Amino acid sequence: MSNDSIGPNTNESPPQQARGGSKGPSPSLIAFLVLAAIAVIFILQNRNPARTHLLFFTFNSRVWTAIGVAIIVGAGLDRLFSIWWRRRRSRKS
């Protein structure tokens, strides 16, 4: 008597199920790569120095550096405002 007549073979792996969705890179990956390419092009085209004024300070920096710092500061302010706004709304409830 063989093992085949007793039951299913437990040594075999279960059949692979077909994955849903489309094949290829995701739209978010494509968007990320496009934005990264645009950022590299922007940096390469804006390497010349510029004078930047902030309150009582004046310093020379690359254009792309000044814009990058401004974006980072803006994102930080957005985060702080969002946290403050959520706390304010939760206290009213």
Buried (B, 14 or more C-beta within 10 A) or exposed (E): EEEEEEEEEEEEEEEEEEEEEEEEEEEEEEEEEEEEEEEEEEBEEBEEEBEBEEEEEEEEBBBBBBBBEEEEEEEEEEEEEEEEEEEEEEEEE
